[in-house]
Amino acid sequence: MKFYRIKVFCAKCKFHLYNYDKDAKGHLVKCYKERIVDDYTKGDLKCPDCGILFAREAMYHGMPANKIIQGKVYHTGHC
């Protein structure tokens, strides 16, 4: 499977949250925890800079993931 490395940022303060291996182009709905390459957060799903909650813990296909709250993050293409 081909992955696209993306950078995930806080939509409010522009803090760099993750580098993530995304499996398809399009909207970022969830981040599988095993595909998070670099995590610049404290692991509490809040932006370390502004404190906004950007995701919730969830399970997809039996794998732990972070369900992204719509409008709280944006991402750029390959990093």
Phi and psi restraints in degrees (value plus and minus 20) as a CYANA .aco file:
   2 LYS   PHI    -111.1   -71.1
   2 LYS   PSI     113.9   153.9
   3 PHE   PHI    -131.9   -91.9
   3 PHE   PSI     130.9   170.9
   4 TYR   PHI    -131.5   -91.5
   4 TYR   PSI     101.1   141.1
   5 ARG   PHI     -99.0   -59.0
   5 ARG   PSI     102.4   142.4
   6 ILE   PHI    -144.0  -104.0
   6 ILE   PSI     140.0   180.0
   7 LYS   PHI    -126.3   -86.3
   7 LYS   PSI     112.3   152.3
   8 VAL   PHI    -130.9   -90.9
   8 VAL   PSI     108.8   148.8
   9 PHE   PHI    -143.5  -103.5
   9 PHE   PSI     133.0   173.0
  10 CYS   PHI     -89.5   -49.5
  10 CYS   PSI     111.5   151.5
  11 ALA   PHI     -92.1   -52.1
  11 ALA   PSI     -44.7    -4.7
  12 LYS   PHI    -101.4   -61.4
  12 LYS   PSI     -69.4   -29.4
  13 CYS   PHI    -136.5   -96.5
  13 CYS   PSI     -21.8    18.2
  14 LYS   PHI      51.7    91.7
  14 LYS   PSI      -1.9    38.1
  15 PHE   PHI     -88.9   -48.9
  15 PHE   PSI     117.5   157.5
  16 HIS   PHI     -96.6   -56.6
  16 HIS   PSI      91.0   131.0
  17 LEU   PHI    -109.1   -69.1
  17 LEU   PSI     -70.5   -30.5
  18 TYR   PHI    -161.5  -121.5
  18 TYR   PSI     137.7   177.7
  19 ASN   PHI    -129.6   -89.6
  19 ASN   PSI     110.4   150.4
  20 TYR   PHI    -156.6  -116.6
  20 TYR   PSI     120.6   160.6
  21 ASP   PHI    -112.1   -72.1
  21 ASP   PSI      81.6   121.6
  22 LYS   PHI    -110.3   -70.3
  22 LYS   PSI     120.6   160.6
  23 ASP   PHI    -108.7   -68.7
  23 ASP   PSI     -35.2     4.8
  24 ALA   PHI    -169.0  -129.0
  24 ALA   PSI     135.5   175.5
  25 LYS   PHI     -94.3   -54.3
  25 LYS   PSI     135.9   175.9
  26 GLY   PHI     106.3   146.3
  26 GLY   PSI    -184.8  -144.8
  27 HIS   PHI     -85.4   -45.4
  27 HIS   PSI     129.8   169.8
  28 LEU   PHI    -114.9   -74.9
  28 LEU   PSI      88.2   128.2
  29 VAL   PHI    -121.3   -81.3
  29 VAL   PSI     -59.5   -19.5
  30 LYS   PHI    -167.5  -127.5
  30 LYS   PSI     135.3   175.3
  31 CYS   PHI    -142.1  -102.1
  31 CYS   PSI      93.0   133.0
  32 TYR   PHI     -86.2   -46.2
  32 TYR   PSI     111.8   151.8
  33 LYS   PHI     -80.7   -40.7
  33 LYS   PSI     -53.8   -13.8
  34 GLU   PHI     -91.6   -51.6
  34 GLU   PSI     -34.6     5.4
  35 ARG   PHI    -118.2   -78.2
  35 ARG   PSI     -21.0    19.0
  36 ILE   PHI     -96.4   -56.4
  36 ILE   PSI      93.2   133.2
  37 VAL   PHI    -100.3   -60.3
  37 VAL   PSI     -71.9   -31.9
  38 ASP   PHI    -147.2  -107.2
  38 ASP   PSI     103.9   143.9
  39 ASP   PHI    -132.8   -92.8
  39 ASP   PSI      93.7   133.7
  40 TYR   PHI    -119.9   -79.9
  40 TYR   PSI      -6.4    33.6
  41 THR   PHI    -120.3   -80.3
  41 THR   PSI     158.3   198.3
  42 LYS   PHI    -111.2   -71.2
  42 LYS   PSI     -14.4    25.6
  43 GLY   PHI      64.7   104.7
  43 GLY   PSI     -16.0    24.0
  44 ASP   PHI    -117.9   -77.9
  44 ASP   PSI     -11.5    28.5
  45 LEU   PHI      44.2    84.2
  45 LEU   PSI       5.2    45.2
  46 LYS   PHI    -139.9   -99.9
  46 LYS   PSI     126.8   166.8
  47 CYS   PHI     -86.3   -46.3
  47 CYS   PSI     106.5   146.5
  48 PRO   PHI     -85.3   -45.3
  48 PRO   PSI     -41.7    -1.7
  49 ASP   PHI    -106.1   -66.1
  49 ASP   PSI     -72.4   -32.4
  50 CYS   PHI    -128.3   -88.3
  50 CYS   PSI     -32.4     7.6
  51 GLY   PHI      64.4   104.4
  51 GLY   PSI     -15.9    24.1
  52 ILE   PHI     -91.4   -51.4
  52 ILE   PSI     119.3   159.3
  53 LEU   PHI     -97.0   -57.0
  53 LEU   PSI     101.1   141.1
  54 PHE   PHI    -131.6   -91.6
  54 PHE   PSI     -29.1    10.9
  55 ALA   PHI    -177.6  -137.6
  55 ALA   PSI     147.0   187.0
  56 ARG   PHI    -148.8  -108.8
  56 ARG   PSI     129.2   169.2
  57 GLU   PHI     -92.4   -52.4
  57 GLU   PSI     122.4   162.4
  58 ALA   PHI    -175.1  -135.1
  58 ALA   PSI     151.5   191.5
  59 MET   PHI    -142.6  -102.6
  59 MET   PSI     111.1   151.1
  60 TYR   PHI    -149.9  -109.9
  60 TYR   PSI     104.5   144.5
  61 HIS   PHI      33.5    73.5
  61 HIS   PSI      16.7    56.7
  62 GLY   PHI      55.5    95.5
  62 GLY   PSI      -8.2    31.8
  63 MET   PHI    -138.5   -98.5
  63 MET   PSI     116.6   156.6
  64 PRO   PHI     -86.9   -46.9
  64 PRO   PSI     119.1   159.1
  65 ALA   PHI    -167.1  -127.1
  65 ALA   PSI     144.1   184.1
  66 ASN   PHI    -126.4   -86.4
  66 ASN   PSI      95.2   135.2
  67 LYS   PHI    -101.5   -61.5
  67 LYS   PSI      94.6   134.6
  68 ILE   PHI     -92.2   -52.2
  68 ILE   PSI     113.5   153.5
  69 ILE   PHI    -102.0   -62.0
  69 ILE   PSI     101.7   141.7
  70 GLN   PHI     -75.0   -35.0
  70 GLN   PSI     111.1   151.1
  71 GLY   PHI      67.5   107.5
  71 GLY   PSI     -24.9    15.1
  72 LYS   PHI    -111.8   -71.8
  72 LYS   PSI     -38.0     2.0
  73 VAL   PHI    -154.8  -114.8
  73 VAL   PSI     143.3   183.3
  74 TYR   PHI    -158.9  -118.9
  74 TYR   PSI     142.6   182.6
  75 HIS   PHI    -156.4  -116.4
  75 HIS   PSI     135.4   175.4
  76 THR   PHI    -132.5   -92.5
  76 THR   PSI     144.0   184.0
  77 GLY   PHI     -83.6   -43.6
  77 GLY   PSI    -168.3  -128.3
  78 HIS   PHI     -75.2   -35.2
  78 HIS   PSI     122.7   162.7
